[in-house]
Amino acid sequence: TFEHRSAYLEGFSFYASAAAGYITTGMSSSAAGTLFASKLSYQKTDGAADAVSVLRGGEVLQIIDTDDVSKTAQLLVVGTPSVSACSVRLLGPATWGFALAAGDPILIIGKAHEEGSAKTAGFSDELETTWHSTQIFKTEYQITNTQKATSTWGGNEYSRIRALKAKEHKINIERAGLFGRRLAGTVANPFSAPGTGDIAGSTFPLRTTNGVFPVCDYSATLQAYAGSRAFKKSKSTYTFAQWVDDMEEKFEFGAQKKYTFCGMGYVSFFNKMSMDEGMIQITPVVKIFGVDVNELVSPAGREVLVWDPLLRGTYYKDMGATLDLNNIRYMVLNGRDTSLEMNVQTPGDDKQEDQYLTECGFKFMLTETNSITRLY
């Protein structure tokens, strides 16, 4: 998959860096129009040095002094920047006392060009290649011909087993969508290109698909600012104010209405918080496509709580995955959707063996639009 990172990420993705021979002082004492002899050293927030995301000539920058956020400087990028430095001209005297330091955020606030100037440099969108895998799911069952021919009190035993295993097959696929980890990915990146890692003790590939919890854990840990969020909160100390802050992060990117698939402990906790503190606006239970849901309302966005029966037990019942459904896809390999293969037993066996088979997987795009929460 080719992912298009939206411009709203790039707008905040630069910061000043410390490097010998580059601008460090003098902005607040320099006159408007000053062209600095030294260059401004900068980096992307994620540390990558890809040429597509360099600053461009004619862009107007604002830098905030992180030691005092009321102090700013406005600069014009001059000439052709490199991937880590650019020449700049001071547009006006910087706020008195402004001191440039490593880590100060750089925001692009527009572009300015002289009269009669030549065309600007072309723009090429930044594409990130991510890899996804399908996984072969098989759920087998068997019944002896004697059992099959026996009349039982509960009805046809073969039909009962067949229906039971159909549910089990669906559960296995859903659990992979929650907790699966792509085998073909490297330790550092579950979206990396396939290699020898997709072979598991056989001459034939064995592939597994990604699940939302490992994907969000990876993204939150390794993609820094542009990553997804992974929250771990104590139920005994979690407050309304902290929840509002967390909602701001959950809804920073993507849709303003997201769906949280969670255990009953997660649902119960927020119902209790809404009653105890009286501040969280939570809608009564409503049905969406036949499923009972609650909705948490915050200034940042609306979080729909969907109870997932598979998230149960001491730890799992307090988990929740908040998803932007626009950026998740259920993938089925062509011709490999769920099917029932019948009579796969060895010829001559006095029994019937069948199996459900599906080759499918889950594709996660723009992981910064998703988040996970673990209450404890």
C-alpha positions as CSV (number, residue, x, y, z in Angstrom):
1,T,0.0,0.0,0.0
2,F,1.2,3.5,-0.7
3,E,0.2,5.9,2.1
4,H,-0.2,9.6,1.6
5,R,0.7,11.5,4.7
6,S,-1.6,14.5,4.8
7,A,-0.3,18.1,4.8
8,Y,-1.5,18.7,8.3
9,L,1.2,16.4,9.6
10,E,3.9,18.1,7.5
11,G,2.8,21.5,8.9
12,F,4.1,20.7,12.3
13,S,6.9,18.3,11.4
14,F,10.0,20.5,11.6
15,Y,12.1,21.7,14.5
16,A,15.4,23.6,15.0
17,S,18.4,21.4,15.6
18,A,21.7,22.2,17.2
19,A,24.7,22.0,14.8
20,A,28.0,23.8,14.8
21,G,28.3,26.6,12.3
22,Y,24.6,27.3,12.2
23,I,22.4,30.2,13.6
24,T,22.3,30.1,17.4
25,T,21.9,33.7,18.5
26,G,21.3,37.2,17.4
27,M,17.7,37.1,16.0
28,S,16.2,39.5,18.6
29,S,18.9,42.1,18.0
30,S,19.0,42.0,14.2
31,A,17.2,44.4,11.9
32,A,14.3,43.5,9.6
33,G,15.6,42.1,6.3
34,T,18.8,40.7,7.8
35,L,20.1,37.8,5.7
36,F,22.0,35.6,8.1
37,A,25.5,34.5,7.1
38,S,24.9,31.2,8.9
39,K,22.1,28.8,8.0
40,L,19.2,27.6,10.0
41,S,19.6,23.9,10.9
42,Y,16.4,21.9,11.1
43,Q,15.1,18.4,11.2
44,K,11.8,16.6,10.7
45,T,10.1,15.6,13.9
46,D,10.4,11.9,13.1
47,G,14.1,12.3,12.4
48,A,13.8,11.2,8.8
49,A,15.9,13.0,6.2
50,D,13.9,12.3,3.1
51,A,14.2,14.9,0.3
52,V,10.5,15.2,-0.3
53,S,9.9,16.9,3.1
54,V,12.6,19.6,3.0
55,L,11.7,23.2,3.4
56,R,11.4,25.1,0.2
57,G,12.5,28.5,-1.0
58,G,10.0,31.3,-0.5
59,E,8.3,29.6,2.5
60,V,7.7,31.8,5.5
61,L,8.5,30.2,8.9
62,Q,7.5,31.0,12.4
63,I,9.7,29.7,15.2
64,I,8.5,29.6,18.8
65,D,10.9,29.9,21.7
66,T,10.1,26.9,23.9
67,D,11.5,28.6,26.9
68,D,8.9,31.4,26.6
69,V,6.1,30.6,24.1
70,S,5.2,34.3,23.8
71,K,8.5,35.0,22.0
72,T,8.6,34.2,18.2
73,A,10.6,34.9,15.1
74,Q,9.4,35.0,11.5
75,L,11.8,34.1,8.7
76,L,11.8,33.8,4.9
77,V,13.6,30.8,3.4
78,V,16.0,32.0,0.7
79,G,17.5,29.9,-2.1
80,T,17.3,26.2,-2.3
81,P,17.4,24.4,1.1
82,S,19.1,21.1,1.8
83,V,17.5,18.3,3.7
84,S,18.9,19.7,7.0
85,A,19.7,23.4,6.6
86,C,18.5,26.6,4.8
87,S,19.4,30.2,4.4
88,V,16.9,32.6,6.0
89,R,16.1,36.3,6.1
90,L,14.5,37.9,9.1
91,L,11.1,39.4,8.2
92,G,11.0,41.7,11.2
93,P,12.7,42.1,14.5
94,A,12.2,38.9,16.5
95,T,10.3,39.3,19.8
96,W,12.8,40.8,22.3
97,G,14.6,38.1,24.2
98,F,13.9,35.4,21.6
99,A,16.6,32.8,21.8
100,L,16.8,30.1,19.2
101,A,17.5,26.6,20.6
102,A,17.4,23.0,19.5
103,G,13.9,21.7,19.7
104,D,12.1,24.9,19.0
105,P,9.2,24.1,16.6
106,I,9.1,25.5,13.1
107,L,5.8,26.2,11.5
108,I,5.3,27.0,7.8
109,I,2.9,30.0,7.7
110,G,2.8,30.6,4.0
111,K,4.9,31.5,1.0
112,A,6.2,34.8,-0.4
113,H,7.8,35.5,-3.8
114,E,9.1,38.7,-5.5
115,E,7.5,40.3,-8.5
116,G,8.3,38.6,-11.8
117,S,10.0,35.7,-10.1
118,A,10.4,32.4,-11.8
119,K,8.1,29.4,-11.2
120,T,8.6,27.6,-7.9
121,A,10.0,24.2,-7.4
122,G,7.6,21.3,-8.1
123,F,5.9,19.5,-5.4
124,S,5.9,15.7,-5.1
125,D,3.7,14.0,-2.5
126,E,5.4,11.9,0.1
127,L,4.5,8.3,-0.3
128,E,5.3,5.7,2.3
129,T,5.2,2.0,1.3
130,T,3.6,-0.3,3.8
131,W,3.2,-4.1,3.4
132,H,0.3,-6.2,4.6
133,S,-0.2,-9.9,4.7
134,T,-3.2,-12.3,4.5
135,Q,-3.3,-15.3,6.8
136,I,-4.7,-18.7,6.1
137,F,-7.3,-19.7,8.7
138,K,-8.5,-23.3,8.9
139,T,-11.0,-24.7,11.4
140,E,-11.5,-28.5,11.1
141,Y,-14.1,-30.8,12.6
142,Q,-15.0,-34.4,12.3
143,I,-17.7,-36.8,13.2
144,T,-17.8,-40.6,12.9
145,N,-20.3,-42.1,10.6
146,T,-21.8,-43.9,13.6
147,Q,-22.3,-40.5,15.4
148,K,-23.7,-39.0,12.3
149,A,-26.3,-41.8,12.0
150,T,-27.3,-41.6,15.7
151,S,-30.5,-39.9,16.7
152,T,-29.8,-37.5,19.6
153,W,-32.1,-35.6,21.9
154,G,-30.7,-32.2,20.9
155,G,-31.2,-32.8,17.2
156,N,-28.7,-33.5,14.4
157,E,-25.2,-33.7,16.0
158,Y,-23.4,-33.1,12.7
159,S,-25.4,-29.8,12.2
160,R,-24.6,-28.7,15.7
161,I,-20.9,-29.3,15.3
162,R,-20.9,-27.6,11.9
163,A,-22.5,-24.4,13.3
164,L,-20.3,-24.4,16.4
165,K,-17.1,-24.6,14.3
166,A,-18.4,-21.8,12.0
167,K,-18.5,-19.5,15.0
168,E,-15.1,-20.6,16.1
169,H,-13.7,-19.8,12.7
170,K,-15.1,-16.3,12.9
171,I,-13.7,-15.8,16.4
172,N,-10.2,-16.9,15.3
173,I,-10.3,-14.3,12.5
174,E,-11.5,-11.5,14.8
175,R,-8.8,-12.3,17.4
176,A,-6.2,-12.0,14.8
177,G,-7.6,-8.6,13.9
178,L,-7.2,-7.6,17.5
179,F,-3.9,-9.1,18.5
180,G,-2.2,-10.6,15.5
181,R,1.3,-9.8,14.5
182,R,2.6,-9.9,10.9
183,L,5.4,-12.5,10.7
184,A,6.9,-11.0,7.5
185,G,7.5,-7.8,9.3
186,T,10.8,-7.0,11.1
187,V,11.0,-6.6,14.8
188,A,11.2,-2.8,14.3
189,N,8.5,-2.5,11.7
190,P,5.5,-4.8,11.2
191,F,4.8,-3.1,7.8
192,S,8.3,-3.8,6.3
193,A,8.8,-5.6,3.0
194,P,8.5,-9.4,3.1
195,G,11.7,-11.4,3.2
196,T,13.0,-14.6,4.7
197,G,10.9,-13.9,7.8
198,D,7.8,-15.0,6.0
199,I,9.1,-18.6,5.8
200,A,8.5,-20.6,9.0
201,G,10.2,-24.0,9.0
202,S,8.9,-25.0,5.6
203,T,9.6,-24.6,1.9
204,F,6.3,-22.8,1.6
205,P,5.5,-19.3,3.0
206,L,3.6,-19.0,6.3
207,R,2.2,-15.6,6.7
208,T,0.3,-13.9,9.5
209,T,-1.7,-10.7,9.5
210,N,-1.5,-7.6,11.7
211,G,-3.9,-6.8,14.6
212,V,-4.8,-3.4,15.9
213,F,-3.1,-3.6,19.3
214,P,0.4,-4.6,18.1
215,V,0.1,-2.1,15.3
216,C,-0.8,0.8,17.6
217,D,1.9,-0.2,20.1
218,Y,4.5,-0.2,17.3
219,S,3.3,3.2,16.0
220,A,3.1,4.9,19.3
221,T,6.6,3.7,20.3
222,L,8.5,4.3,17.1
223,Q,6.7,6.9,15.1
224,A,6.8,9.6,17.7
225,Y,4.7,12.7,16.9
226,A,3.0,11.2,13.9
227,G,2.3,7.9,15.6
228,S,-0.9,6.4,17.1
229,R,-1.6,6.7,20.8
230,A,-1.2,3.9,23.3
231,F,-2.7,4.8,26.7
232,K,-2.2,3.0,30.0
233,K,-4.4,4.4,32.7
234,S,-5.1,3.5,36.4
235,K,-8.8,3.2,37.1
236,S,-8.2,4.4,40.7
237,T,-6.6,7.7,39.7
238,Y,-7.9,8.5,36.2
239,T,-9.8,11.8,36.2
240,F,-12.2,13.7,34.0
241,A,-9.5,16.3,33.2
242,Q,-7.1,13.5,32.1
243,W,-9.8,12.0,29.9
244,V,-10.4,15.3,28.1
245,D,-6.7,15.6,27.4
246,D,-6.6,12.0,26.1
247,M,-9.6,12.6,23.9
248,E,-7.7,15.6,22.3
249,E,-4.9,13.2,21.3
250,K,-7.2,10.5,20.1
251,F,-9.0,12.8,17.8
252,E,-6.0,14.9,16.6
253,F,-6.0,13.1,13.3
254,G,-8.7,11.5,11.2
255,A,-12.5,11.3,11.7
256,Q,-14.3,13.2,14.5
257,K,-16.4,10.1,15.2
258,K,-14.5,6.9,16.0
259,Y,-15.5,3.5,17.2
260,T,-14.0,1.9,20.3
261,F,-14.2,-1.9,20.4
262,C,-13.8,-2.7,24.0
263,G,-14.4,-5.1,26.9
264,M,-17.3,-4.6,29.4
265,G,-14.9,-3.4,32.0
266,Y,-14.0,-0.5,29.8
267,V,-17.7,0.4,29.2
268,S,-18.5,0.1,32.9
269,F,-15.6,2.3,33.9
270,F,-16.8,5.3,31.8
271,N,-20.4,4.8,32.8
272,K,-19.3,5.0,36.4
273,M,-17.1,8.1,35.7
274,S,-20.0,9.8,34.0
275,M,-22.2,9.3,37.1
276,D,-19.5,10.0,39.7
277,E,-18.1,13.2,38.2
278,G,-21.2,14.2,36.3
279,M,-19.2,15.8,33.6
280,I,-18.8,13.2,30.9
281,Q,-21.7,13.3,28.5
282,I,-22.6,9.7,27.7
283,T,-25.6,8.9,25.5
284,P,-28.0,6.2,26.6
285,V,-27.7,2.8,24.9
286,V,-28.8,2.8,21.3
287,K,-28.7,0.2,18.6
288,I,-26.5,0.6,15.5
289,F,-26.9,-2.3,13.0
290,G,-28.5,-4.3,15.9
291,V,-25.5,-3.7,18.3
292,D,-26.0,-1.9,21.6
293,V,-23.6,1.1,21.9
294,N,-22.9,4.0,24.1
295,E,-21.3,7.3,22.9
296,L,-18.9,9.5,24.8
297,V,-19.0,13.1,23.7
298,S,-16.1,15.5,24.1
299,P,-15.1,18.8,22.5
300,A,-12.5,16.9,20.4
301,G,-14.8,14.2,19.0
302,R,-17.4,11.5,19.6
303,E,-16.2,8.0,20.8
304,V,-18.8,5.2,20.2
305,L,-18.3,2.4,22.7
306,V,-19.0,-1.0,21.1
307,W,-18.8,-4.0,23.5
308,D,-16.7,-6.8,22.0
309,P,-17.5,-10.1,23.7
310,L,-14.0,-11.4,22.8
311,L,-12.5,-8.8,25.1
312,R,-13.2,-10.6,28.4
313,G,-11.2,-11.8,31.4
314,T,-9.1,-10.1,34.0
315,Y,-7.0,-8.0,31.6
316,Y,-8.7,-8.0,28.3
317,K,-12.1,-6.7,29.6
318,D,-10.4,-3.3,30.4
319,M,-9.0,-2.8,26.9
320,G,-10.3,-0.6,24.1
321,A,-9.2,0.0,20.5
322,T,-10.4,3.4,19.2
323,L,-10.5,3.1,15.4
324,D,-11.0,5.4,12.4
325,L,-12.9,2.9,10.2
326,N,-12.0,4.9,7.1
327,N,-8.4,3.7,7.5
328,I,-8.9,0.0,8.2
329,R,-9.7,-2.6,5.6
330,Y,-10.6,-6.3,5.8
331,M,-8.7,-8.0,3.0
332,V,-9.7,-11.3,1.3
333,L,-7.5,-12.9,-1.3
334,N,-9.3,-13.4,-4.6
335,G,-11.3,-16.6,-4.5
336,R,-10.3,-17.3,-0.9
337,D,-13.2,-16.0,1.0
338,T,-14.7,-18.2,3.7
339,S,-15.7,-21.6,2.2
340,L,-16.6,-25.0,3.7
341,E,-14.5,-27.8,2.3
342,M,-16.3,-31.1,2.9
343,N,-15.1,-34.7,3.0
344,V,-11.4,-34.0,3.3
345,Q,-10.9,-37.2,5.3
346,T,-8.4,-39.8,4.2
347,P,-10.2,-42.2,1.8
348,G,-11.3,-45.3,3.7
349,D,-11.8,-43.5,7.0
350,D,-15.1,-44.3,8.6
351,K,-15.8,-40.7,9.4
352,Q,-16.5,-37.3,7.8
353,E,-14.0,-34.5,8.1
354,D,-14.8,-31.0,6.9
355,Q,-13.0,-27.7,7.3
356,Y,-13.7,-24.0,7.0
357,L,-11.0,-22.1,5.2
358,T,-10.5,-18.3,4.7
359,E,-7.4,-16.5,3.5
360,C,-7.8,-12.9,4.7
361,G,-6.0,-10.2,6.6
362,F,-6.3,-6.6,8.0
363,K,-4.8,-3.5,6.4
364,F,-4.1,-0.6,8.7
365,M,-3.5,2.8,7.0
366,L,-2.5,6.1,8.6
367,T,-2.0,4.5,12.0
368,E,-1.9,7.9,13.7
369,T,-5.7,8.0,13.4
370,N,-6.1,5.0,15.7
371,S,-5.4,4.5,19.4
372,I,-5.6,1.9,22.1
373,T,-6.3,2.2,25.8
374,R,-5.5,-0.2,28.6
375,L,-7.1,0.4,32.0
376,Y,-5.8,-1.4,35.0
